[in-house]
């Protein structure tokens, strides 16, 4: 029993470390997008977003599932005491990553015009070519991150993630500034200075991604070589007779990657599908090309950037859940499996509900605060589309949970079903209701909702877990609604007194966070046990005790 508790606590702690790193990275990413948007504008965001949509899909196909697959294979072999086979998994995965990453890097570089042409954004090919080498870098980087996560430590991944984003932020803004001016001069010669300036500025933004990824890879290589000196002693002491061949490792790796790859591809391809359907239909409906470009720039460069900050917590917890669940599955320890699934789902709901309500209440003010965008359409996107945070958080986590208990095909099937339903929903919303860009916002949330429902049914069926409805869903929801009312009143009051949107936003967010923490303690939505499992949980417990909110 004690061992289960320790494993469960370590699982949440490692997930929390990765989640904190993801939040920091997302916040840094959010902050640098403010000056980047000022430089390249909404049109530049359209090129930037289009290049990233294509890059993301190719990255998923080539190597995105590698960290998860490697972490699972490493965790199961370390659980069996097969240290030498663990090292063979690492070497085999590196060979696979180099081949697949190099191949798709070439495909993206030479096929950039083709991909961006299909999406009716041809000038985005400049930014996409800059992203091509990142595919190879991220493939190798992902193997090392998966290796360390499989060893039940997320610290190397967490620190490398923060380094990557900080370097990315600095280089992106500086490169965008200089390349924007270069594009302006190119456009002056070719006769369209605004479009070329935006396209080259977007390419500057993607250059930061490349340099950031390279910096993260160099850091994690340094950590690996320092760590290997100690790990080598364990390799030498491993006298297990069974030695896996690289052929076997490649086979297992591919059989693990393919279902995860298909699931993740279908899960993320919805953005490309949305863009293709949306741009073609609204063009036929006669909307102005520049307006369409600006709409998509706001959707990808502002709305999705904002909702991805809280969703990253679910991604981090999903990543940390796979190796621990895989190890429990290997031991056939169903009690620990159910305990970890219950804890992870409850943790995500405690975070996702207030983020959803908070974004809905302060959607417009946050858009104005961060992006200096007072357009009512942008504000409504955030307010109406905030519900996607809740659905994506749940569906992202449940994907990882299903993969951890070796139900790799289920997320693939669910993603395929959700993708078809989403496409039908989007076409009806555009053609039948003429909702323009809001059709995409609603379709995005609808897709995540479908994944939530389908994945939840599968998780319950194959794990037997039963969530406590009151503590997992009802109390966080009620506390978040009360918090939302407080945030609204605080924002309005501060804004009335100071006439400053920025000050009112910051004070409203801080007040909301404090109010939610207090309300959850008052209604017994979170207790000493949950706080103790978090990083710096002792500090949170001390604060709660000093406020007389914990006995």
C-alpha positions in Angstrom: 0.0 0.0 0.0 2.8 2.4 0.9 4.6 1.6 -2.3 1.4 2.5 -4.3 1.1 5.8 -2.4 4.7 6.7 -3.2 4.3 5.8 -6.8 1.1 7.8 -7.1 2.6 10.8 -5.3 5.7 10.6 -7.5 3.5 10.4 -10.6 1.7 13.6 -9.6 4.9 15.4 -8.6 6.6 14.5 -11.9 3.5 15.5 -13.8 3.3 18.8 -11.9 7.0 19.6 -12.6 6.4 19.0 -16.3 3.1 21.0 -16.1 4.8 23.9 -14.4 7.5 23.9 -17.0 4.8 23.8 -19.7 3.0 26.7 -18.1 6.2 28.8 -17.9 7.0 27.9 -21.5 3.4 28.8 -22.7 3.5 32.1 -20.7 6.9 33.0 -22.3 5.4 32.0 -25.6 2.4 34.1 -25.0 4.4 37.1 -23.9 6.7 37.1 -27.0 3.7 36.8 -29.3 2.7 40.2 -28.2 5.7 42.1 -29.7 5.7 39.6 -32.5 2.1 40.4 -33.4 2.9 44.1 -33.2 5.7 43.6 -35.7 4.1 41.2 -38.2 0.4 42.1 -37.7 -2.6 39.9 -38.2 -1.6 39.1 -41.8 1.8 38.0 -40.6 0.1 35.8 -37.9 -1.9 34.2 -40.7 1.4 33.2 -42.5 3.0 32.2 -39.2 0.0 30.1 -38.1 -0.3 28.4 -41.5 3.4 27.4 -41.5 3.0 26.1 -38.0 -0.1 24.1 -38.8 1.7 22.3 -41.6 4.9 21.9 -39.6 2.9 20.5 -36.6 1.2 17.9 -38.7 4.5 16.8 -40.3 6.2 16.8 -36.9 3.4 14.5 -35.5 3.8 12.1 -38.4 7.6 12.0 -38.2 8.4 12.0 -34.5 5.9 13.6 -32.2 4.9 10.2 -30.7 8.6 9.2 -30.1 8.9 10.7 -26.5 5.7 8.8 -25.4 6.7 5.6 -27.1 10.3 5.7 -25.7 9.2 6.6 -22.2 6.8 3.6 -22.2 9.4 1.1 -23.5 12.1 2.4 -21.1 9.7 2.3 -18.1 8.6 -1.3 -18.8 12.3 -2.5 -19.2 13.5 -0.7 -16.1 10.6 -2.2 -14.2 11.9 -5.6 -15.3 15.5 -4.7 -14.4 16.6 -4.9 -18.0 19.1 -1.9 -18.0 21.1 -3.1 -21.0 17.9 -3.4 -23.1 16.9 0.1 -21.9 20.1 1.4 -23.5 19.4 -0.5 -26.7 15.9 1.1 -26.8 17.6 4.5 -26.6 20.0 3.7 -29.4 17.4 2.2 -31.6 15.1 5.1 -31.1 17.9 7.6 -32.0 18.4 5.7 -35.3 14.7 5.8 -36.0 14.5 9.5 -35.1 17.4 10.4 -37.3 16.0 8.6 -40.3 12.4 9.7 -40.0 13.3 13.3 -39.0 15.7 13.7 -41.9 13.3 12.3 -44.4 10.4 14.6 -43.4 12.7 17.5 -43.1 13.5 17.1 -46.8 9.8 16.6 -47.7 8.8 19.9 -45.9 11.7 21.9 -47.3 11.1 20.9 -50.9 7.3 20.6 -50.7 6.7 23.9 -48.8 5.1 25.6 -51.9 2.8 22.7 -52.4 1.6 22.5 -48.8 1.0 26.3 -48.4 -0.6 26.5 -51.8 -3.3 24.0 -50.8 -4.2 26.2 -47.8 -4.4 29.3 -50.1 -1.5 31.0 -48.2 1.4 30.6 -50.7 3.7 33.2 -49.0 3.7 31.1 -45.8 6.2 28.8 -47.6 9.0 31.1 -46.6 8.3 30.5 -42.9 7.7 26.8 -43.5 11.1 26.3 -45.0 12.8 27.8 -42.0 10.9 25.3 -39.8 12.0 22.2 -41.9 15.3 21.5 -40.0 13.4 21.7 -36.7 11.7 18.4 -37.6 15.0 16.6 -37.3 16.2 18.4 -34.2 12.9 17.8 -32.4 12.9 14.1 -33.3 16.3 13.5 -31.6 15.4 15.8 -28.7 12.1 13.9 -28.2 14.0 10.6 -27.8 16.1 11.9 -25.0 13.1 13.5 -23.3 11.2 10.2 -23.5 14.2 8.4 -22.1 14.4 10.5 -19.0 10.6 10.4 -18.5 10.8 6.6 -18.7 13.3 6.8 -15.9 10.6 8.6 -13.8 12.3 12.0 -14.0 10.8 14.9 -15.9 13.4 17.5 -14.7 15.6 17.4 -17.9 12.5 17.7 -20.1 11.2 20.5 -18.0 14.4 22.6 -17.9 15.1 22.0 -21.6 11.5 23.1 -22.4 12.0 26.4 -20.6 15.4 27.0 -22.2 13.9 26.3 -25.6 11.1 28.8 -25.2 13.2 31.6 -23.8 15.7 31.3 -26.6 12.8 31.0 -29.0 11.2 34.2 -27.6 14.3 36.4 -27.9 15.4 35.2 -31.4 11.8 35.3 -32.8 11.2 38.9 -31.9 14.7 40.1 -33.1 14.6 38.1 -36.3 11.0 39.1 -37.1 12.0 42.8 -36.7 14.9 42.6 -39.1 13.3 40.2 -41.6 10.1 42.3 -41.7 12.2 45.3 -42.9 13.9 43.0 -45.4 10.6 41.8 -46.7 9.4 45.3 -47.0 12.3 46.1 -49.4 11.7 42.8 -51.3 8.0 43.7 -51.6 8.8 47.2 -52.8 10.6 45.7 -55.8 7.9 43.0 -56.4 5.0 45.4 -55.9 3.4 44.2 -52.6 5.5 45.4 -49.7 2.9 44.7 -47.0 2.4 41.1 -47.9 6.1 40.3 -48.3 7.0 42.2 -45.1 4.4 40.1 -43.2 5.7 36.8 -44.8 9.4 37.5 -44.0 8.5 38.7 -40.5 6.7 35.4 -39.9 9.8 33.6 -41.1 11.8 35.5 -38.5 9.3 34.2 -35.9 9.9 30.6 -37.0 13.7 31.1 -36.9 13.4 31.5 -33.2 11.7 28.1 -33.0 14.7 26.5 -34.8 17.3 28.1 -32.6 15.3 27.4 -29.4 15.0 23.7 -30.3 18.7 23.4 -31.1 19.5 25.0 -27.7 17.3 22.5 -25.9 18.9 19.6 -27.7 22.4 20.8 -26.7 21.3 21.2 -23.1 19.7 17.7 -22.8 22.8 16.1 -24.5 24.9 17.7 -21.8 22.6 16.3 -19.1 22.7 12.9 -20.7 26.5 12.6 -20.9 26.8 13.7 -17.2 24.1 11.2 -16.2 25.5 8.4 -18.3 28.7 8.2 -16.2 26.5 7.1 -13.2 24.0 5.0 -15.3 26.8 3.0 -16.9 27.5 1.3 -13.6 23.9 0.0 -13.6 24.4 -1.2 -17.2 27.6 -3.2 -16.2 25.8 -4.8 -13.2 22.9 -6.0 -15.4 23.5 -9.7 -16.0 20.0 -10.5 -17.4 20.5 -13.2 -20.1 17.8 -11.8 -22.5 19.3 -9.3 -24.9 16.9 -7.7 -27.4 18.0 -7.4 -31.0 17.7 -4.0 -32.7 15.3 -5.7 -35.1 13.0 -6.6 -32.2 13.4 -3.1 -30.7 12.5 -1.4 -34.1 9.5 -3.7 -34.4 8.2 -2.9 -30.9 9.0 0.8 -31.4 7.1 1.0 -34.6 4.2 -1.0 -33.3 4.0 1.4 -30.3 4.4 4.5 -32.4 1.9 3.8 -35.2 -1.3 3.8 -33.0 0.0 6.8 -31.1 1.0 8.5 -34.3 -2.4 7.9 -35.9 -4.2 9.1 -32.8 -2.1 12.2 -32.4 -2.3 13.0 -36.2 -6.0 12.7 -36.3 -6.2 14.6 -33.0 -4.2 17.5 -34.4 -5.2 17.4 -38.1 -8.5 19.0 -37.2 -6.8 22.5 -37.4 -5.6 21.9 -41.0 -9.1 20.5 -41.9 -10.7 23.6 -40.3 -8.5 25.9 -42.2 -9.1 24.2 -45.5 -12.9 24.1 -45.1 -13.1 27.6 -43.6 -11.0 29.5 -46.1 -12.6 27.8 -49.2 -16.2 28.3 -48.0 -15.9 31.9 -46.8 -14.0 32.8 -50.0 -16.9 31.4 -52.1 -19.3 33.3 -49.8 -17.6 36.5 -51.0 -15.8 37.7 -47.8 -12.8 40.0 -48.4 -9.5 38.2 -48.6 -7.7 40.5 -46.2 -10.6 40.1 -43.6 -10.3 36.3 -44.0 -6.6 36.5 -43.4 -7.0 38.7 -40.3 -9.7 36.4 -38.9 -7.4 33.4 -39.2 -4.5 35.3 -37.8 -6.5 36.1 -34.7 -7.7 32.5 -34.4 -4.3 30.9 -34.6 -2.1 33.7 -33.3 -4.2 34.9 -30.4 -7.2 32.7 -29.5 -5.3 29.3 -29.8 -2.2 30.7 -28.1 -4.3 31.7 -25.1 -6.3 28.5 -24.7 -3.1 26.4 -25.1 -1.6 27.8 -21.9 -4.0 25.8 -19.5 -4.3 22.9 -22.0 -0.5 22.4 -21.7 -1.0 21.2 -18.1 -3.1 18.3 -19.4 -0.4 17.5 -22.0 2.3 17.5 -19.3 0.2 15.2 -17.0 -0.6 12.9 -19.9 3.1 12.6 -20.7 4.0 11.8 -17.1 1.1 9.3 -16.8 2.2 7.0 -19.6 5.4 5.5 -18.1 3.9 5.2 -14.6 0.7 3.6 -15.9 2.7 1.4 -18.3 4.8 0.1 -15.3 1.6 -0.5 -13.3 0.1 -2.3 -16.3 3.2 -4.4 -16.6 2.7 -5.5 -13.0 -1.0 -6.0 -13.5 -1.5 -3.6 -10.5 -5.1 -2.5 -11.4 -5.5 -0.7 -8.0 -2.6 1.6 -8.7 -3.8 2.1 -12.3 -7.2 3.2 -11.1 -5.7 5.4 -8.4 -3.5 7.2 -10.8 -6.2 7.7 -13.4 -8.5 9.1 -10.7 -5.9 11.4 -9.3 -4.9 12.7 -12.8 -8.4 13.4 -13.9 -9.3 15.2 -10.6 -6.1 17.3 -10.8 -6.9 18.3 -14.4 -10.5 19.3 -13.5 -9.3 21.4 -10.6 -7.2 23.4 -13.0 -9.4 23.3 -16.2 -12.7 24.6 -14.7 -11.3 27.9 -13.3 -9.2 28.5 -16.5 -12.3 28.0 -18.6 -14.5 30.4 -16.6 -11.7 32.9 -16.2 -10.9 33.1 -19.9 -14.7 33.4 -20.7 -15.1 36.3 -18.3 -12.0 38.2 -19.2 -11.8 37.2 -22.9 -12.0 40.7 -24.3 -9.9 42.4 -21.7 -7.1 39.8 -22.0 -7.1 40.2 -25.8 -6.8 44.0 -25.3 -4.2 43.7 -22.6 -1.9 41.2 -24.5 -2.5 42.0 -28.1 -3.8 45.6 -28.0 -6.8 44.2 -29.9 -10.1 45.9 -29.1 -12.0 44.3 -32.0 -15.3 42.8 -30.6 -14.9 39.8 -32.9 -11.6 38.9 -31.2 -13.2 39.3 -27.7 -16.1 37.1 -28.6 -13.8 34.4 -30.0 -12.2 34.1 -26.6 -15.5 34.3 -24.6 -17.4 31.9 -26.7 -14.5 29.5 -27.3 -13.2 29.2 -23.8 -15.2 26.0 -23.2 -12.6 24.3 -25.5 -10.1 24.6 -22.6 -12.2 22.2 -20.5 -12.8 19.7 -23.3 -9.3 19.7 -24.7 -7.8 19.3 -21.2 -9.9 16.2 -20.6 -9.4 14.7 -24.0 -5.7 15.3 -24.0 -5.3 13.6 -20.6 -7.6 10.7 -21.5 -5.5 10.0 -24.7 -2.4 9.6 -22.5 -4.3 7.4 -20.0 -5.5 5.0 -22.7 -2.0 4.8 -24.2 -0.6 4.1 -20.7 -2.9 1.1 -20.2 -1.9 -0.2 -23.6 -5.2 0.6 -25.4 -3.4 2.3 -28.2 -6.0 1.8 -30.9 -8.9 3.4 -29.0 -7.7 7.1 -29.3 -7.2 6.5 -33.1 -10.8 5.3 -33.5 -12.2 8.0 -31.4 -10.2 10.8 -33.1 -11.4 9.5 -36.6 -15.0 9.6 -35.4 -14.6 13.0 -33.9 -12.9 14.4 -37.0 -15.8 13.3 -39.3 -18.4 14.8 -36.9 -16.4 18.0 -36.6 -16.1 18.4 -40.4 -19.9 18.0 -40.8 -20.5 20.4 -37.9 -18.2 23.1 -39.5 -19.8 22.9 -42.9 -23.3 23.2 -41.5 -22.2 26.1 -39.3 -20.7 27.9 -42.3 -23.2 27.1 -44.9 -26.4 26.9 -42.9 -25.8 29.6 -40.3 -23.1 31.8 -41.9 -21.1 32.0 -38.7 -17.9 32.9 -40.4 -14.9 32.5 -38.1 -17.1 31.6 -35.1 -18.0 28.4 -36.9 -14.3 27.4 -36.6 -14.3 28.3 -32.9 -17.4 26.2 -32.2 -16.2 23.3 -34.3 -12.9 23.3 -32.4 -14.7 22.9 -29.1 -17.1 20.4 -30.6 -14.3 18.2 -31.7 -12.7 18.2 -28.3 -16.1 17.5 -26.7 -16.6 14.4 -28.9 -13.1 13.1 -27.9 -13.9 13.7 -24.2 -17.0 11.6 -24.3 -15.6 8.8 -26.4 -12.3 8.6 -24.5 -14.1 8.7 -21.1 -16.3 5.7 -22.1 -13.1 3.8 -23.0 -11.2 4.7 -19.9 -14.0 3.5 -17.6 -14.5 0.4 -19.7 -10.8 -0.8 -19.7 -9.6 0.4 -16.3 -12.8 0.1 -14.2 -12.1 3.5 -12.6 -15.0 5.4 -11.0 -14.5 9.1 -10.5 -16.0 10.8 -7.5 -18.5 13.1 -9.3 -18.8 15.6 -6.5 -15.1 16.2 -5.8 -13.9 15.8 -9.5 -16.5 17.8 -11.3 -19.2 19.5 -9.2 -17.1 21.3 -6.6 -14.5 22.6 -9.0 -17.3 23.8 -11.3 -19.3 25.6 -8.6 -16.1 27.1 -7.1 -15.1 28.4 -10.6 -18.5 30.0 -11.2 -18.3 31.9 -7.9 -14.7 32.8 -8.8 -15.9 34.1 -12.2 -18.4 36.4 -10.6 -15.7 37.7 -8.2 -13.3 38.2 -11.2 -15.9 40.1 -13.1 -16.8 42.4 -10.2 -13.1 43.0 -9.3 -12.3 43.8 -13.0 -15.2 46.2 -13.4 -14.4 47.9 -10.1 -10.7 48.4 -10.7 -11.3 49.5 -14.3 -13.9 52.1 -13.1 -11.4 53.5 -10.6 -8.2 53.4 -12.6 -9.5 53.5 -16.2 -6.7 51.0 -17.0 -7.5 47.7 -18.6 -4.0 46.3 -17.9 -4.2 47.0 -14.1 -7.8 45.7 -13.9 -6.8 42.5 -15.8 -3.8 41.7 -13.6 -5.7 42.4 -10.4 -8.7 40.5 -11.6 -6.6 37.4 -12.4 -4.7 37.5 -9.1 -8.0 38.0 -7.2 -9.6 35.1 -9.1 -6.7 32.7 -8.3 -6.8 33.6 -4.6 -10.6 33.4 -4.5 -10.7 29.9 -6.2 -8.0 28.5 -3.8 -10.0 29.8 -0.8 -13.4 28.6 -2.1 -12.1 25.1 -2.9 -10.7 24.8 0.6 -14.0 26.0 2.2 -16.2 23.6 0.2 -13.7 20.7 0.8 -13.0 20.5 -2.9 -9.3 20.1 -2.1 -7.6 19.0 1.1 -4.3 18.4 2.8 -3.7 15.1 1.0 -4.0 16.7 -2.5 -1.9 19.8 -1.6 0.8 17.6 -0.1 1.2 15.8 -3.5 2.0 19.0 -5.3 5.5 20.6 -5.6 5.9 23.0 -2.7 2.8 21.4 -1.2 4.1 22.1 2.3 4.1 25.9 1.5 0.5 25.7 0.2 -0.6 23.8 3.4 1.2 26.4 5.6 -0.7 29.2 3.7 -4.0 27.4 4.1 -3.4 26.7 7.8 -2.4 30.4 8.4 -5.8 31.4 6.9 -7.5 28.8 9.2 -8.8 27.0 6.1 -7.2 23.7 7.1 -7.6 22.1 10.5 
